[in-house]
């Protein structure tokens, strides 16, 4: 499997952050989507309300991956939270445009910018 999810809780021992960041690398498809889903379920269990998904290192995303992104959006919207995407390369951005989902997510050039925008709102 050529896919990894790194979870950045964005917290220190003294003060947990309300924003969780998932950093994706590799190919997100039918075989790797369950790995991302598990990371998302852990975030939900820890009462995460704000999520940044950094796709800078994502080289491929199929319809299964898009479905997982949409599921995260729905889950956090139900908690009055949000999902932001960061670092969309031209390949991944094209997929989101072609599927009509580009406007469904807030997007930012970097994960740091996404975290700052979410924290400010």
N, C-alpha and C positions, 0 to 999 in steps of 0.2 A: 504494500500500500504506500503510495507516494503522497501522503497527506498528514499534516500535523496541526494540532490546535494547542497553542500556548495560551494559558489563562493568566491574565494580569489583573489581580484583584484590586490593584491601585490603592493599597492601604498599608499602613504600618500598624504596629501593635497599639499605639496610642489612639489612632483615629481611623476607623475603617472608611473607605471611600464608597459613595453611593453609586459610582460608575465602575462597571466591570468591562474589561477589554479582552476580547478573544482575537488572537493573532493567528490567521490561517496561512498555511503554506502548502503548495502542491496542487493536486487535482481533487476537486470536490465533485463526487459522482455517487452513483448508487452504492458502490462498495464502501466509500469513505464517509458518506453522510451520517451513518449511525454514530461515528466518532464525534462529529460536531453536535449531534443531537444530545449525546450524553453530557457534553460540556455545558450545553444550554440548560439541560435539566438540573445540573448541579447549581448553576447560577440561579435558577428559579427557586430551588430548595433553600438557597441562602438569601432569599427575598431580594434579589437583584431587581431594580426597577429601571435602571439606565444601562444600556449596553452599547458598546462600540465594537463593531466587527471590523478588524483591520484586514483587508483583503489584498494588501500590497504584494504579498508573496503567493497569491492564488493564481495559478496558471490556466485553470480550466474550471468551469462550473456547468453542470448539466441541469436538467429540469428538477431532479431530485434535490440538488443543492438549493435551487431557487425556492423550492417548496419548504425547505428547512428555514431559510431566511424569512419567508412569509409567516411560518408558524411562530417564529420568535417575535415577529412584529405583532401578531395577534395576541400572543401570551402576555407581552409587556403592555400592550394597549389596554388589556383587561385590568391591569394593575395601575393604570394611569401613568405608565412609563413609556419609554421609547427605545428604538434601535436606530443607530446611526452607522453608516458604512464609511470607512476611511480607506484611502489609497487605491481607488479603483483604477486599474491599468486600462488601456484602451480595449483590450480583449474582453474583460469582465464588464466594463461600462457598456460595450456594444451589446452584450447579452441582455443587460438590464434595459437598454433602450429598445431592442427588438421585441422583448416580451411586454413592453409597456409598463415596466416596474420602476423605471428610473425616478419617477415622481413619488413613488410609494415610500421612499426612504430619504432621510436627510443624508447628504454626502459631503465629505470633507477631504481635502488633499492629504491630511495626515491624521493619525490617531490622536496626537497631542491637540490638534485643532478641534477635533470632534469632542474630546473630553472637556476642553475649555468651554466650548459652546454649550454642551449639555449641563455642565456644572453651573454656568451662568444663568440658565433658564429656570 
